[in-house]
Amino acid sequence: MTGRWLSSAAQAIEHSERPDGAADALHRIADRAVPQGAVRHIAQGGPIGHPAHPILILAPSGAWLSASMLDAASLAARRPAGDAARLLTGLGLLAAVPAAYAGLAEFVRTVGPARRVGLAHAGSNCAAIALYAGSWAARRRHHRAGPVLAVAGAGALAVGGWLGGHLSYALGVGQQRDLDA
């Protein structure tokens, strides 16, 4: 049941022309931010023979989800997760920079439905970054909102990840053999 709902949601994004203006604006930004030539070739994963973005997302996702696991364990133990969760959250924020840049490099290749879904993917991931940044800031002040913001960030990250999978597996983004474009 959930799979059908998610597929229907993705298809609604694919076929709606409403986000085209924003998607095209992001495409222009990405095209300027990732210059053609060696920078784009590297950011798109040319030296490794496949897109770099899926590899680079492992570091921020892993760090953030590990912080959330520490938070969950700390709730069970009724003790704050402390410095380890804050450190992991901060490391995830730092690792998100190259992952997002490689995502922009991949977004340059999109058109039509893939560009629309790519916009939603980017938006969800930006929301995750913002929530984890808020979590990190709250943790620095020893505020209890840190873990709550991290849980919300994990939700946004899950939506972004699912949309990224849809881009790759259903729409074929990143499966191009020519990585020099």
C-alpha positions in Angstrom: 0.0 0.0 0.0 2.7 2.5 1.0 4.7 1.6 -2.2 1.7 2.5 -4.4 1.2 5.8 -2.6 4.9 6.7 -2.9 4.9 5.8 -6.6 1.8 7.9 -7.1 3.4 10.8 -5.4 6.5 10.5 -7.5 4.4 10.3 -10.7 2.5 13.4 -9.6 5.7 15.3 -9.3 7.0 14.0 -12.6 3.9 15.1 -14.5 3.1 18.4 -12.8 4.5 21.4 -14.7 4.0 23.7 -11.7 7.6 23.3 -10.4 9.1 23.9 -13.9 10.0 27.5 -13.2 11.8 26.7 -9.9 13.4 23.5 -11.4 14.7 25.5 -14.4 16.1 28.2 -12.1 17.9 25.6 -10.0 19.2 24.1 -13.2 20.7 27.5 -14.3 22.3 27.9 -10.8 23.7 24.4 -11.0 25.1 25.0 -14.5 26.9 28.1 -13.2 28.0 26.5 -9.9 29.6 23.5 -11.5 31.7 24.8 -14.3 32.2 22.7 -17.4 35.5 20.9 -17.9 37.6 19.2 -15.2 35.5 20.4 -12.3 32.2 19.1 -13.7 33.9 15.9 -14.9 35.2 15.2 -11.3 32.0 16.3 -9.6 30.0 14.0 -11.9 32.3 11.1 -11.0 34.2 10.8 -14.3 37.4 9.6 -12.7 35.6 6.7 -10.9 33.4 5.7 -13.9 30.0 6.4 -12.3 28.3 9.3 -10.5 30.0 10.5 -7.3 26.8 11.7 -5.6 25.5 8.3 -4.4 28.9 7.6 -2.8 29.3 11.0 -1.2 25.8 10.9 0.5 27.0 8.0 2.6 29.1 10.1 5.0 26.4 12.7 6.0 23.7 10.1 6.1 25.7 7.7 8.2 26.9 10.4 10.6 23.4 11.8 11.0 21.7 8.5 11.5 24.4 7.4 13.9 23.7 10.6 15.9 20.0 9.7 16.0 20.9 6.2 17.2 22.9 7.6 20.0 19.9 9.9 20.8 17.6 6.9 20.9 20.0 4.9 23.1 20.3 7.9 25.4 16.6 8.2 25.8 16.4 4.6 26.8 19.2 5.1 29.3 17.7 8.5 30.4 21.1 10.2 29.8 21.9 12.8 27.1 23.8 11.6 24.1 26.2 14.5 24.6 29.3 15.3 22.7 29.3 12.2 20.4 25.9 13.0 18.9 26.9 16.7 18.4 30.2 15.7 16.8 28.5 13.3 14.4 25.9 15.9 13.5 28.6 18.4 12.8 30.6 16.0 10.7 27.5 15.2 8.7 27.0 18.9 8.0 30.6 19.2 6.7 30.2 16.0 4.6 27.0 17.3 3.1 28.9 20.0 1.2 30.6 17.8 -1.3 27.6 15.5 -1.5 25.3 18.4 -2.4 27.9 19.8 -4.9 28.0 16.4 -6.7 24.2 16.4 -6.6 24.2 19.7 -8.4 26.6 18.3 -10.9 24.2 15.5 -11.5 21.2 17.8 -11.6 22.8 19.6 -14.6 22.0 16.5 -16.7 18.3 16.4 -15.9 15.3 17.4 -18.1 11.5 17.3 -17.8 10.2 14.8 -15.2 13.7 14.0 -13.8 14.3 17.7 -13.3 11.0 18.1 -11.4 11.8 15.1 -9.1 15.4 16.4 -8.8 14.0 19.7 -7.5 11.9 17.8 -4.9 14.9 15.7 -4.0 17.1 18.8 -3.5 14.4 20.5 -1.5 14.0 17.6 0.9 17.7 17.3 1.3 18.1 21.0 2.0 15.4 20.7 4.6 17.4 17.8 6.2 20.5 19.9 6.2 18.7 22.9 7.8 17.1 20.6 10.5 20.5 19.0 11.3 22.1 22.4 11.4 19.5 23.5 13.9 20.1 20.3 15.8 23.8 21.0 15.9 23.2 24.5 17.1 20.8 23.4 19.8 23.2 20.7 21.0 25.9 23.3 21.3 23.7 25.2 23.7 22.7 21.9 25.4 19.1 22.5 24.4 16.7 19.5 24.4 15.5 20.5 20.9 18.7 19.0 19.3 17.5 15.4 19.2 14.0 16.4 18.1 15.4 18.4 15.2 17.6 15.5 14.3 14.6 13.2 14.2 12.8 15.6 11.9 16.0 15.8 9.8 16.0 12.0 9.5 12.5 12.2 8.1 13.5 14.7 5.5 16.6 12.7 4.7 14.4 9.6 4.2 12.1 11.4 1.8 15.1 12.8 -0.1 16.8 9.4 -0.3 13.6 7.8 -1.6 13.3 10.5 -4.3 17.0 10.0 -5.1 16.4 6.3 -5.6 13.4 7.1 -7.8 15.6 9.4 -9.9 18.1 6.7 -10.4 16.1 3.5 -10.6 12.8 4.7 -12.2 14.1 7.6 -14.3 17.6 6.5 -15.0 19.4 9.6 -13.8 23.1 8.9 -13.2 23.0 5.8 -15.4 24.5 7.6 -18.4 27.7 6.1 -19.6 29.2 9.4 -20.9 30.5 11.1 -17.8 32.3 13.9 -19.8 29.2 16.1 -20.3 
